[in-house]
Amino acid sequence: MHIALTPAQMRAVDKYMIEQKKIPGILLMENAAYGVFDRIREETEPCSVQVFCGTGNNGGDGLAVARILLANGYDVSVVMAGKEEELSGDAQTNYAFFATQDEGVLWLRDATELASLDEVEVYVDALFGTGLSRNVNGLHADLIDYLNERDALVVSVDIPSGVNAQTGAVMGTAVRADVTVTFQYPKIGHFMFPGREYAGELCVVQIGVDDGCDVPLQANVCAYESDDEDMCLGMRALDTNKGSYGRLLMIAGSAGMAGAAVLCARSASRAGAGLVVAASTEPVVNVLQNNVPEAVCHTFAGGLNGELSGLAAAEVAGLIEGKTALAIGPGLGRERAAMELVAEVVCNHDMIKVVDADALFALSEDSGILDDKSGDVILTPHPKEFAALSGMSVAQVKENPLKCAVRFAMEHDVIVVLKGTTTVVADPFGNASLVCAGSPGMAKGGSGDVLTGVIASFAAQGKDAYEAALMGVYVAGMAGEYAAEELGEYSMTPMDTVNHIGTAIEAMTVDYVEADTVHRKEEIREPEQDVREIEEPEETEEPEDEQEMEDLFAGEPKRIYEKPQEEDIPAFLEKYMDEPTTKHEKITEEQIELAREEEEIEEERELLADETEETELAEVQDEEIEVTQEMQREILEELKNTGDRPPSRRKIG
C-alpha cells in the first residue's frame, strides 16, 4: 500500500523537511539524484547517457544525476531546454558545475538540432516535474516525441514529463518511460490512467526525513498494487459453521440473463459467504440450480416469459429476514417491476447492499431513491453507468475519475466503486483507494457480475461497506490476473476469474498470531556452560521485606537460586531428616520409642534370617559329602570285579 499525494501535498512535505527538519533543499536534490543514479546502475554498467533537463527543480535533479553519472564512469551529455537565465535556485547551483566544462552541455534552441545528437544507451527525462499544469507544446513537445522514438532505456525523474501528477492525464504529449524514480511519496498521477502506463516501473526513493509531518497522515488517497502485502485476510477459526460467515441474498437474472446470476452467485460462494440465497424468476432459478448447487434458490411469483412481476417487491421482506447483506442488479432487467424492486430494497432494510448493473439504471432513472436509502449502499458503476448516475458525460468522468467518484460518494453518502483499469473506491468522508490489480483479459461481459458477488460476499461475512468494497475489488482483480497467467488474456472468461478467486484469497491469507510472533519473538538462549565447572550455589536467604527485594535487584543483574520447595514428610520418616519440617516441629517421646522398637524388631528379623541361611547351607554340604563317599565305594567295588580290564566309562547325572 502506498500513500499517494497530490503535488501540493508533496510541496508541503518538502517545505516541512527544509524548514522544520533543517534539511537543505540542495541536499534533498542530491539525495534524489543519487536515487536515480542507483536505479540506472541496477540496469546498466557505465555506458553512454543523455540527460534532458528543463530549467526548474526537475531539471536541477537531472543536472545532479548527470554529474553523479559522470563521476562514476558514464559517458554523459546534457541537453538543456529553455533559456539559461531561467535557471534559478538549486537548479542553478547544479548547473554551475557544467558551466565550467568545455563540452557536454547543449542548449537547444530549435528541434532541428536534435538530428545532431548521438544515439546512446540510456536517456534520462528531467524536463517537467510534478508541477506541470498546462499542455506541453513547442520545443518541449518535440523533445518528448524524440525521447519516445528512442530504442533505449528511458528513465523519468519524479514523473514522466507531460503527465499530470494529480490526475494522471497526459497534457498534450508525455514521455513513455521504462522506469520512473519518484521521491519520498508517489503521486496520484502515478496510479491513474494513462499516467500509470506512461510511468512504466515505479520506484519510490526516500530522500529525507519527514517524521512529525502531518501531511501524509492527512492524505486521503491510498494505492494498492498487485500482490500487495498490506492486503490480508485472517485464517478461519476451526469451531465455525456456515452461519459464522454470513447469509447473502442475491437478486439477479431475468429472461436471457441467467448467466449474470450464475456468475454472481458462484463468485459470492467462492469468496467465502456461508450461505448464498439466490432469488429470481423461474427460468433463471432452473439454471442456477444446475450450475450453482450450493446456492439456495427462491422463485419470484408471476410474470410472463420469465420476467419479474409486481409481486416480487412484496416478497422481499420475507427473504431479507436473517440475511447479513444483499446484492441486486446483475441481469435483473429494466422493466417497471424491476425498478420497483430496486426501490423497495434500497429504501428499506438496514443492511449493506451492493447495487450494480440494471439496479444502477433504476437509480439513474429516479435519483430520489438514493436520497431515501436505508443502510450502507455500495454502487459499482463503470464510467458509462456513472455518467448516467451523475449527469456527466463519459469524457468528463474519464478526465478525472478520482475526483468524480469522491464527490459523488460525499454528496450521496454512499460507497462508490468506479470500475476501470485503475478502480477507484471512494467513501462518504472524502477518502479513496486506487486499486491497480486486474488484467485486460477481464474486459469481457460478466466480469462486473463477478465483482458484485465478491464484494457482497465480504459484506455478508461482516466487513464494513468500505472494506468489503476495497477487498472485493482487489480479490477479483488478482483472480483475473491468475486466470490470465494460466489461460492467457485472450482466452480467459469471467468464469475463469471465478475459479481463481480461491487462489487469490489463499495468497493473501495470513495467520495473524503466527505472523506477529515471527516478527516480534526474539529467541533468548542461555549461554552454554561446562557442567564440570558448575559449582553448587550457596544458599541465599529470601528477602524478608520489599526493601531487601529492591536491594537484591539493584545494580548488576544477579542469578537467584531458589531453595527447592520442601515436600510434606510423613511423621514416621522424620527421624531421617537433619531438621524437622515446619509441619512436624517436634517428635514426641512416644514416636521415638516406637521407632526404636521397630529398629530392634528389624534387627532380630535380619539375625534370624542369617541363622536360617547358615543351617540350610550346612545340610546341603552334608548331603554332598554322603553322595561323594557312596560314589567312591561303587568305583572301588567295580575295580575289583574287572581285574585287568579298564573300567567302563561312567555317566554322571
C-alpha positions as CSV (number, residue, x, y, z in Angstrom):
1,M,0.0,0.0,0.0
2,H,1.2,3.5,-0.9
3,I,0.1,6.8,0.4
4,A,-0.4,8.8,-2.8
5,L,0.0,12.6,-2.6
6,T,-1.1,15.5,-4.7
7,P,1.6,17.9,-6.0
8,A,0.5,20.5,-3.4
9,Q,0.8,17.9,-0.6
10,M,4.3,16.9,-1.8
11,R,5.4,20.6,-1.8
12,A,4.2,20.8,1.8
13,V,6.3,17.8,2.7
14,D,9.4,19.3,1.0
15,K,8.8,22.5,2.9
16,Y,8.5,20.7,6.2
17,M,11.8,18.9,5.6
18,I,13.6,22.1,4.7
19,E,12.1,24.4,7.4
20,Q,11.3,22.1,10.3
21,K,13.9,19.3,9.8
22,K,16.6,21.8,8.6
23,I,17.5,19.7,5.6
24,P,18.8,22.0,2.9
25,G,17.0,21.8,-0.4
26,I,20.2,21.2,-2.3
27,L,20.7,18.1,-0.1
28,L,17.3,16.8,-0.9
29,M,18.0,17.3,-4.6
30,E,21.3,15.5,-4.2
31,N,19.6,12.5,-2.5
32,A,17.0,12.4,-5.3
33,A,19.8,12.4,-7.8
34,Y,21.6,9.5,-6.1
35,G,18.3,7.6,-6.1
36,V,18.0,7.9,-9.9
37,F,21.7,7.0,-10.3
38,D,21.3,3.9,-8.2
39,R,18.4,2.8,-10.3
40,I,20.3,3.3,-13.5
41,R,23.3,1.5,-12.1
42,E,21.0,-1.5,-11.5
43,E,20.1,-1.6,-15.1
44,T,23.5,-0.9,-16.8
45,E,27.2,-0.8,-16.5
46,P,28.9,2.5,-17.3
47,C,27.7,3.5,-20.7
48,S,26.6,6.4,-22.8
49,V,23.8,8.6,-21.3
50,Q,21.9,11.7,-22.4
51,V,20.1,13.7,-19.7
52,F,17.3,16.0,-20.9
53,C,16.8,18.9,-18.5
54,G,14.3,21.8,-18.1
55,T,15.1,24.9,-16.1
56,G,13.0,24.1,-13.0
57,N,13.7,21.9,-10.0
58,N,13.1,18.7,-12.1
59,G,15.9,20.0,-14.4
60,G,18.1,20.6,-11.3
61,D,17.5,16.9,-10.3
62,G,18.6,15.9,-13.8
63,L,21.8,18.0,-13.7
64,A,22.7,16.4,-10.4
65,V,22.1,13.0,-11.9
66,A,24.3,13.8,-14.8
67,R,27.2,15.0,-12.5
68,I,27.0,11.8,-10.4
69,L,26.9,9.6,-13.5
70,L,29.9,11.4,-14.9
71,A,31.8,10.9,-11.7
72,N,31.1,7.2,-11.8
73,G,32.5,6.5,-15.3
74,Y,29.4,7.1,-17.5
75,D,29.8,8.9,-20.8
76,V,27.3,11.8,-20.1
77,S,26.0,14.6,-22.2
78,V,23.3,17.1,-21.1
79,V,20.6,18.6,-23.3
80,M,19.0,21.7,-21.9
81,A,15.6,23.0,-23.0
82,G,14.8,26.7,-22.3
83,K,16.9,29.7,-21.5
84,E,19.9,29.8,-19.2
85,E,18.7,32.9,-17.4
86,E,15.5,31.0,-16.4
87,L,17.6,28.7,-14.2
88,S,17.2,29.5,-10.5
89,G,17.7,28.2,-7.0
90,D,19.2,24.7,-6.6
91,A,18.9,24.0,-10.3
92,Q,21.3,26.9,-11.0
93,T,23.7,25.6,-8.3
94,N,23.9,22.2,-10.0
95,Y,24.3,23.8,-13.4
96,A,27.4,25.7,-12.2
97,F,29.4,22.5,-12.4
98,F,28.6,22.1,-16.1
99,A,29.1,25.8,-16.9
100,T,32.8,25.3,-16.2
101,Q,33.1,22.4,-18.7
102,D,34.2,23.0,-22.2
103,E,31.7,20.4,-23.6
104,G,29.0,18.1,-22.6
105,V,26.1,20.6,-22.4
106,L,23.9,21.6,-25.3
107,W,21.3,24.4,-25.1
108,L,18.6,23.5,-27.6
109,R,17.1,26.5,-29.5
110,D,15.3,24.5,-32.2
111,A,14.1,21.0,-32.8
112,T,16.3,20.7,-35.9
113,E,19.3,20.4,-33.6
114,L,18.1,17.1,-32.3
115,A,19.4,15.5,-35.5
116,S,22.9,16.2,-34.4
117,L,22.6,14.2,-31.2
118,D,24.3,10.8,-31.0
119,E,22.3,7.6,-30.2
120,V,23.0,6.5,-26.6
121,E,22.1,3.6,-24.4
122,V,20.2,5.5,-21.6
123,Y,18.0,8.6,-21.7
124,V,17.1,10.5,-18.6
125,D,13.9,12.6,-18.7
126,A,14.1,15.6,-16.4
127,L,12.1,18.2,-18.4
128,F,9.0,18.6,-16.3
129,G,8.2,17.6,-12.7
130,T,5.0,17.3,-10.7
131,G,4.1,21.0,-11.0
132,L,3.1,20.8,-14.7
133,S,-0.4,22.2,-15.1
134,R,-0.6,23.2,-18.8
135,N,-0.4,21.3,-22.1
136,V,3.1,20.7,-23.5
137,N,3.9,22.3,-26.8
138,G,6.7,23.7,-29.0
139,L,10.3,22.6,-28.4
140,H,9.4,20.7,-25.3
141,A,6.8,18.6,-27.2
142,D,9.4,17.9,-29.8
143,L,11.9,16.7,-27.2
144,I,9.3,14.4,-25.7
145,D,8.5,12.9,-29.1
146,Y,12.2,12.5,-29.7
147,L,12.6,10.5,-26.4
148,N,9.6,8.3,-27.3
149,E,11.2,7.4,-30.6
150,R,14.4,6.1,-28.9
151,D,15.0,2.4,-28.8
152,A,16.8,2.5,-25.4
153,L,16.2,2.7,-21.7
154,V,14.3,5.8,-20.7
155,V,14.3,6.8,-17.0
156,S,12.0,9.6,-15.9
157,V,12.8,11.8,-12.9
158,D,9.9,12.0,-10.4
159,I,7.2,11.7,-13.1
160,P,7.2,11.3,-16.9
161,S,7.3,14.8,-18.5
162,G,3.8,15.7,-19.7
163,V,1.9,13.6,-17.2
164,N,-0.4,15.5,-14.7
165,A,0.8,14.4,-11.3
166,Q,-2.7,14.9,-9.8
167,T,-4.9,13.2,-12.3
168,G,-2.6,11.0,-14.4
169,A,-3.8,12.8,-17.6
170,V,-1.5,13.4,-20.5
171,M,-1.0,17.1,-21.0
172,G,-0.8,17.1,-24.8
173,T,2.1,14.6,-25.0
174,A,4.1,12.8,-22.5
175,V,7.3,10.6,-22.1
176,R,6.7,6.9,-22.2
177,A,9.3,5.8,-19.6
178,D,10.6,2.4,-18.8
179,V,11.3,3.4,-15.2
180,T,10.1,6.3,-13.1
181,V,12.0,7.2,-10.0
182,T,9.9,9.3,-7.7
183,F,10.8,10.8,-4.3
184,Q,9.5,10.3,-0.7
185,Y,5.9,9.5,-1.8
186,P,4.3,8.5,-5.1
187,K,1.8,10.9,-6.6
188,I,-1.8,10.1,-7.6
189,G,-0.9,10.5,-11.2
190,H,1.5,7.6,-11.0
191,F,-1.5,5.3,-10.5
192,M,-4.3,6.8,-12.6
193,F,-4.5,6.1,-16.3
194,P,-3.0,6.9,-18.6
195,G,-0.2,8.2,-16.3
196,R,0.2,4.7,-14.8
197,E,1.0,3.3,-18.2
198,Y,3.4,6.1,-19.1
199,A,5.3,5.7,-15.8
200,G,6.5,2.2,-16.5
201,E,8.1,0.6,-13.5
202,L,7.6,2.9,-10.4
203,C,10.5,3.2,-7.9
204,V,10.0,5.2,-4.7
205,V,13.2,6.7,-3.1
206,Q,13.4,8.2,0.3
207,I,15.3,11.5,0.2
208,G,14.8,13.0,3.6
209,V,13.2,12.6,7.0
210,D,9.5,13.8,7.4
211,D,8.8,12.3,10.9
212,G,6.2,14.5,12.6
213,C,4.9,15.9,9.3
214,D,1.1,15.5,9.4
215,V,0.6,15.9,5.6
216,P,1.0,12.2,4.8
217,L,-1.2,11.3,7.8
218,Q,-3.9,13.5,6.5
219,A,-3.6,12.3,2.9
220,N,-6.9,10.8,1.8
221,V,-5.7,8.6,-1.1
222,C,-4.0,5.2,-0.9
223,A,-2.9,2.9,-3.8
224,Y,-2.8,-0.8,-3.8
225,E,-0.9,-2.8,-6.5
226,S,-0.8,-6.5,-7.4
227,D,0.5,-8.8,-4.6
228,D,0.2,-6.0,-2.1
229,E,1.5,-7.2,1.3
230,D,-1.0,-5.0,3.1
231,M,-4.0,-6.8,1.6
232,C,-4.5,-9.7,4.0
233,L,-7.3,-12.0,5.2
234,G,-7.1,-13.9,8.5
235,M,-7.3,-17.6,8.8
236,R,-10.6,-19.0,9.8
237,A,-11.3,-20.5,13.2
238,L,-11.9,-24.2,13.5
239,D,-15.1,-24.1,15.5
240,T,-17.3,-22.4,13.0
241,N,-20.3,-23.1,10.8
242,K,-22.0,-21.5,7.7
243,G,-23.8,-19.1,10.0
244,S,-20.4,-17.7,11.1
245,Y,-19.7,-16.4,7.6
246,G,-22.9,-14.6,6.8
247,R,-26.1,-15.1,4.7
248,L,-26.2,-13.3,1.4
249,L,-29.4,-12.6,-0.5
250,M,-28.8,-12.1,-4.2
251,I,-31.5,-10.8,-6.5
252,A,-30.3,-11.2,-10.1
253,G,-31.1,-12.6,-13.5
254,S,-34.0,-12.4,-15.9
255,A,-35.0,-14.0,-19.2
256,G,-31.9,-14.4,-21.3
257,M,-29.6,-13.1,-18.5
258,A,-29.4,-16.2,-16.3
259,G,-25.6,-16.2,-16.7
260,A,-25.3,-13.0,-14.8
261,A,-27.0,-14.6,-11.8
262,V,-24.8,-17.7,-12.1
263,L,-21.6,-15.6,-12.1
264,C,-22.7,-13.5,-9.2
265,A,-23.8,-16.4,-7.1
266,R,-20.7,-18.6,-7.8
267,S,-18.3,-15.7,-7.1
268,A,-20.1,-15.0,-3.8
269,S,-19.7,-18.6,-2.7
270,R,-16.1,-18.7,-3.9
271,A,-15.3,-15.6,-1.8
272,G,-16.4,-17.3,1.3
273,A,-20.1,-16.4,2.1
274,G,-21.6,-19.0,4.4
275,L,-24.9,-19.2,2.6
276,V,-26.0,-17.7,-0.7
277,V,-29.7,-17.3,-1.3
278,A,-30.5,-16.5,-5.0
279,A,-33.9,-15.1,-5.8
280,S,-35.1,-14.7,-9.4
281,T,-37.7,-15.8,-11.9
282,E,-38.4,-19.5,-12.6
283,P,-36.2,-19.9,-15.8
284,V,-33.3,-18.3,-14.0
285,V,-33.7,-20.5,-10.9
286,N,-33.7,-23.6,-13.1
287,V,-30.3,-22.6,-14.5
288,L,-29.0,-21.6,-11.1
289,Q,-29.9,-25.0,-9.5
290,N,-28.0,-26.8,-12.3
291,N,-24.9,-24.5,-12.2
292,V,-24.7,-23.3,-8.6
293,P,-25.8,-26.3,-6.5
294,E,-24.6,-24.7,-3.2
295,A,-27.0,-21.8,-3.6
296,V,-30.5,-21.9,-2.0
297,C,-32.9,-20.6,-4.6
298,H,-36.2,-18.7,-4.4
299,T,-38.6,-18.2,-7.3
300,F,-40.5,-15.0,-7.5
301,A,-44.1,-15.3,-8.2
302,G,-45.9,-14.4,-11.5
303,G,-44.5,-12.7,-14.6
304,L,-44.7,-13.6,-18.2
305,N,-41.8,-15.0,-20.3
306,G,-39.6,-15.2,-17.2
307,E,-39.9,-11.5,-16.4
308,L,-40.4,-10.1,-12.9
309,S,-43.9,-9.2,-11.8
310,G,-45.1,-6.5,-9.4
311,L,-45.5,-9.2,-6.7
312,A,-41.7,-9.5,-6.4
313,A,-41.3,-6.4,-4.3
314,A,-43.8,-7.7,-1.7
315,E,-41.8,-10.9,-1.3
316,V,-38.5,-9.3,-0.5
317,A,-39.3,-8.5,3.2
318,G,-39.6,-12.2,4.0
319,L,-36.5,-13.1,2.1
320,I,-34.3,-10.5,3.7
321,E,-35.1,-11.6,7.2
322,G,-32.0,-13.1,8.7
323,K,-29.6,-12.1,5.9
324,T,-26.5,-10.1,6.6
325,A,-26.0,-8.5,3.1
326,L,-27.8,-8.1,-0.2
327,A,-26.7,-7.8,-3.8
328,I,-29.1,-6.6,-6.6
329,G,-28.9,-5.8,-10.2
330,P,-26.8,-8.2,-12.4
331,G,-29.1,-9.2,-15.3
332,L,-32.2,-8.0,-13.4
333,G,-33.8,-6.3,-16.4
334,R,-35.2,-2.8,-16.8
335,E,-38.9,-3.4,-16.6
336,R,-41.1,-1.4,-14.2
337,A,-41.3,-4.4,-11.8
338,A,-37.5,-4.5,-11.6
339,M,-37.3,-0.8,-10.8
340,E,-40.0,-1.1,-8.1
341,L,-38.0,-4.0,-6.6
342,V,-34.8,-1.9,-6.6
343,A,-36.6,1.0,-4.8
344,E,-38.0,-1.4,-2.2
345,V,-34.6,-2.9,-1.5
346,V,-32.6,0.3,-1.4
347,C,-35.1,2.4,0.6
348,N,-35.8,-0.2,3.2
349,H,-34.0,-2.8,5.3
350,D,-30.9,-1.6,7.2
351,M,-28.0,-3.7,5.9
352,I,-25.2,-3.4,3.4
353,K,-26.5,-3.5,-0.2
354,V,-24.4,-3.9,-3.4
355,V,-26.1,-2.2,-6.3
356,D,-24.9,-3.0,-9.8
357,A,-25.9,-3.1,-13.5
358,D,-29.7,-2.8,-14.1
359,A,-30.2,-1.7,-10.5
360,L,-27.9,1.3,-11.2
361,F,-30.1,2.1,-14.2
362,A,-33.1,2.3,-11.9
363,L,-31.2,4.7,-9.7
364,S,-30.3,6.9,-12.6
365,E,-33.9,7.0,-13.6
366,D,-35.1,8.0,-10.2
367,S,-32.4,9.9,-8.2
368,G,-34.8,10.2,-5.2
369,I,-34.2,6.5,-4.4
370,L,-30.7,7.2,-3.1
371,D,-32.0,10.2,-1.1
372,D,-34.3,7.8,0.8
373,K,-31.8,4.9,1.1
374,S,-31.6,2.8,4.2
375,G,-28.3,1.2,5.4
376,D,-25.0,1.3,3.6
377,V,-25.1,1.3,-0.1
378,I,-22.2,0.3,-2.4
379,L,-22.5,1.4,-6.0
380,T,-20.4,-0.4,-8.6
381,P,-20.7,1.5,-11.9
382,H,-18.4,1.6,-14.9
383,P,-17.8,5.1,-16.4
384,K,-20.9,5.0,-18.7
385,E,-23.2,3.9,-15.8
386,F,-21.6,6.5,-13.6
387,A,-22.1,9.2,-16.2
388,A,-25.8,8.3,-16.2
389,L,-26.0,8.4,-12.4
390,S,-24.2,11.8,-12.1
391,G,-25.5,13.5,-15.1
392,M,-21.9,14.0,-16.5
393,S,-20.5,12.9,-19.8
394,V,-18.3,9.8,-20.1
395,A,-15.4,12.1,-21.2
396,Q,-15.8,14.2,-18.1
397,V,-15.8,11.1,-15.9
398,K,-12.6,9.7,-17.6
399,E,-10.8,13.0,-17.3
400,N,-10.7,12.8,-13.5
401,P,-12.4,9.6,-12.2
402,L,-11.0,10.0,-8.7
403,K,-12.5,13.5,-8.3
404,C,-15.8,12.4,-9.7
405,A,-16.1,9.3,-7.5
406,V,-15.1,11.1,-4.3
407,R,-17.5,14.0,-4.9
408,F,-20.5,11.7,-5.7
409,A,-19.8,9.5,-2.6
410,M,-19.7,12.5,-0.4
411,E,-22.9,14.1,-1.9
412,H,-25.0,10.9,-1.6
413,D,-23.4,9.2,1.4
414,V,-22.6,6.0,-0.4
415,I,-19.6,3.9,-1.3
416,V,-18.6,4.3,-5.0
417,V,-16.6,1.7,-6.8
418,L,-15.8,3.3,-10.1
419,K,-14.5,0.5,-12.3
420,G,-11.6,0.9,-14.6
421,T,-8.1,-0.2,-15.3
422,T,-7.4,1.6,-12.0
423,T,-10.5,1.2,-10.0
424,V,-11.5,3.9,-7.6
425,V,-13.1,3.0,-4.2
426,A,-14.5,6.2,-2.6
427,D,-16.3,6.7,0.8
428,P,-18.6,9.5,2.0
429,F,-15.7,11.1,4.1
430,G,-13.5,12.0,1.1
431,N,-11.2,9.0,1.3
432,A,-10.3,6.9,-1.7
433,S,-8.3,3.9,-2.6
434,L,-6.8,3.2,-6.0
435,V,-6.7,-0.5,-6.9
436,C,-4.2,-1.4,-9.6
437,A,-4.9,-5.1,-9.8
438,G,-6.5,-6.8,-12.7
439,S,-5.9,-7.9,-16.3
440,P,-7.0,-6.8,-19.8
441,G,-8.5,-10.3,-20.1
442,M,-11.2,-9.2,-17.7
443,A,-12.6,-6.8,-20.3
444,K,-15.5,-9.1,-21.1
445,G,-19.2,-9.2,-20.3
446,G,-19.8,-10.8,-16.9
447,S,-16.7,-9.5,-15.1
448,G,-18.8,-6.9,-13.3
449,D,-21.2,-9.6,-12.1
450,V,-18.2,-11.5,-10.6
451,L,-17.1,-8.3,-8.8
452,T,-20.6,-7.8,-7.4
453,G,-20.7,-11.3,-6.0
454,V,-17.2,-10.9,-4.3
455,I,-18.0,-7.6,-2.7
456,A,-21.4,-8.8,-1.5
457,S,-19.7,-11.9,-0.1
458,F,-17.3,-9.9,2.0
459,A,-20.1,-7.7,3.2
460,A,-22.1,-10.7,4.3
461,Q,-19.1,-12.0,6.2
462,G,-19.1,-8.9,8.4
463,K,-16.8,-6.4,6.8
464,D,-17.9,-2.8,6.8
465,A,-19.1,-1.4,3.5
466,Y,-15.8,0.4,2.5
467,E,-13.6,-2.6,3.5
468,A,-15.8,-5.0,1.7
469,A,-15.7,-2.9,-1.5
470,L,-11.9,-2.5,-1.3
471,M,-11.2,-6.1,-0.6
472,G,-13.7,-7.3,-3.2
473,V,-12.1,-5.2,-6.0
474,Y,-8.6,-6.4,-5.0
475,V,-9.6,-10.1,-4.8
476,A,-11.5,-10.0,-8.1
477,G,-8.5,-8.2,-9.8
478,M,-6.0,-10.7,-8.5
479,A,-8.2,-13.6,-9.5
480,G,-8.3,-12.1,-13.0
481,E,-4.5,-11.9,-13.1
482,Y,-4.1,-15.5,-12.0
483,A,-6.6,-16.6,-14.7
484,A,-4.8,-14.6,-17.4
485,E,-1.5,-16.1,-16.3
486,E,-2.8,-19.7,-16.7
487,L,-5.1,-19.3,-19.7
488,G,-4.0,-16.1,-21.4
489,E,-5.7,-12.7,-21.7
490,Y,-7.4,-13.5,-24.9
491,S,-8.9,-16.8,-23.9
492,M,-9.9,-16.4,-20.2
493,T,-13.5,-15.9,-19.3
494,P,-15.3,-14.3,-16.3
495,M,-16.0,-17.9,-15.1
496,D,-12.2,-18.5,-15.1
497,T,-11.9,-15.4,-12.9
498,V,-14.4,-17.0,-10.5
499,N,-12.5,-20.3,-10.5
500,H,-9.3,-18.4,-9.5
501,I,-10.8,-16.5,-6.6
502,G,-9.7,-19.2,-4.2
503,T,-6.1,-18.9,-5.5
504,A,-6.2,-15.1,-4.9
505,I,-7.6,-15.5,-1.4
506,E,-5.2,-18.2,-0.4
507,A,-2.3,-16.0,-1.5
508,M,-3.4,-13.3,0.9
509,T,-4.5,-15.4,3.9
510,V,-2.3,-14.8,6.9
511,D,-2.2,-16.4,10.4
512,Y,-2.1,-13.1,12.3
513,V,-1.0,-14.7,15.5
514,E,1.8,-16.6,13.9
515,A,2.9,-13.7,11.8
516,D,3.0,-11.4,14.8
517,T,5.0,-14.0,16.7
518,V,7.5,-14.3,13.9
519,H,8.1,-10.6,13.7
520,R,8.2,-9.9,17.5
521,K,9.7,-13.1,19.0
522,E,13.4,-12.9,19.9
523,E,14.7,-16.3,20.9
524,I,16.7,-16.0,24.1
525,R,19.2,-18.7,24.7
526,E,21.2,-19.2,28.0
527,P,24.9,-19.3,27.3
528,E,26.2,-22.9,27.3
529,Q,28.1,-23.9,30.4
530,D,30.6,-26.7,31.0
531,V,28.8,-28.9,33.5
532,R,32.1,-29.7,35.2
533,E,32.6,-26.0,36.0
534,I,29.2,-25.6,37.7
535,E,29.6,-25.3,41.4
536,E,26.9,-25.9,43.9
537,P,25.4,-22.5,44.6
538,E,25.4,-21.2,48.1
539,E,22.1,-20.9,49.8
540,T,20.7,-17.4,49.9
541,E,18.2,-16.2,52.3
542,E,15.0,-15.0,50.9
543,P,14.4,-11.2,51.3
544,E,12.3,-10.5,54.3
545,D,10.8,-7.3,53.1
546,E,10.3,-5.1,49.9
547,Q,13.4,-3.1,50.6
548,E,15.6,-6.2,50.6
549,M,13.9,-7.2,47.4
550,E,14.8,-3.8,45.8
551,D,18.4,-4.1,47.1
552,L,18.7,-7.5,45.6
553,F,17.8,-6.3,42.1
554,A,19.8,-3.1,42.3
555,G,23.0,-2.8,40.2
556,E,24.2,-5.7,38.0
557,P,21.7,-8.5,37.4
558,K,22.2,-11.5,39.7
559,R,21.3,-15.1,39.3
560,I,18.9,-16.1,42.0
561,Y,19.0,-19.7,43.2
562,E,15.8,-20.6,44.9
563,K,15.7,-23.3,47.6
564,P,13.7,-26.3,46.4
565,Q,10.3,-26.4,47.9
566,E,10.2,-28.9,50.8
567,E,7.7,-31.6,50.5
568,D,5.4,-32.8,53.2
569,I,7.3,-35.7,55.0
570,P,5.3,-38.4,56.8
571,A,5.8,-38.4,60.6
572,F,7.4,-41.8,60.8
573,L,10.3,-40.6,58.4
574,E,11.1,-37.5,60.4
575,K,14.0,-39.3,62.1
576,Y,15.9,-39.5,58.8
577,M,15.9,-35.7,58.4
578,D,18.6,-33.4,59.7
579,E,15.9,-31.0,60.9
580,P,12.2,-31.4,61.4
581,T,9.9,-29.7,58.9
582,T,7.7,-26.8,59.9
583,K,4.7,-29.1,59.7
584,H,6.2,-31.5,62.2
585,E,8.2,-29.3,64.5
586,K,8.5,-31.8,67.4
587,I,8.9,-35.5,67.6
588,T,7.2,-36.9,70.7
589,E,8.9,-39.3,73.1
590,E,6.3,-42.0,72.1
591,Q,7.3,-41.6,68.5
592,I,10.9,-42.0,69.3
593,E,10.3,-45.1,71.4
594,L,8.2,-46.6,68.7
595,A,10.9,-46.0,66.1
596,R,13.4,-47.7,68.4
597,E,11.2,-50.8,68.8
598,E,10.8,-51.0,65.1
599,E,14.5,-50.9,64.6
600,E,15.1,-53.7,67.2
601,I,12.4,-55.9,65.6
602,E,14.1,-55.4,62.2
603,E,17.5,-56.3,63.6
604,E,16.1,-59.5,65.1
605,R,14.5,-60.4,61.8
606,E,17.8,-60.0,60.0
607,L,19.6,-62.1,62.6
608,L,17.1,-64.9,62.4
609,A,17.3,-64.9,58.6
610,D,21.1,-65.2,58.8
611,E,21.0,-68.2,61.2
612,T,18.4,-70.0,59.0
613,E,20.6,-69.5,55.9
614,E,23.6,-71.0,57.7
615,T,21.7,-74.1,58.8
616,E,20.4,-74.8,55.3
617,L,23.8,-74.4,53.8
618,A,25.3,-76.9,56.3
619,E,22.7,-79.5,55.5
620,V,23.4,-79.2,51.8
621,Q,27.1,-79.7,52.3
622,D,26.5,-82.9,54.4
623,E,24.3,-84.3,51.6
624,E,27.0,-83.7,49.1
625,I,29.7,-85.4,51.2
626,E,27.5,-88.5,51.6
627,V,26.9,-88.7,47.9
628,T,30.6,-88.4,47.2
629,Q,31.5,-91.2,49.6
630,E,28.9,-93.5,48.1
631,M,30.3,-93.0,44.6
632,Q,33.8,-93.8,45.8
633,R,32.7,-97.1,47.2
634,E,31.0,-98.1,44.0
635,I,34.0,-97.3,41.9
636,L,36.3,-99.4,44.2
637,E,33.9,-102.4,44.0
638,E,33.8,-102.2,40.2
639,L,37.6,-102.2,40.0
640,K,37.7,-105.5,42.0
641,N,35.4,-107.2,39.5
642,T,37.1,-106.1,36.3
643,G,40.5,-107.4,37.0
644,D,43.0,-106.2,34.3
645,R,40.3,-104.7,32.0
646,P,39.8,-100.9,32.2
647,P,36.6,-99.9,33.8
648,S,33.7,-98.8,31.7
649,R,33.1,-95.1,31.3
650,R,30.6,-93.9,33.9
651,K,28.0,-91.4,33.1
652,I,27.2,-88.9,35.8
653,G,23.9,-87.1,36.1
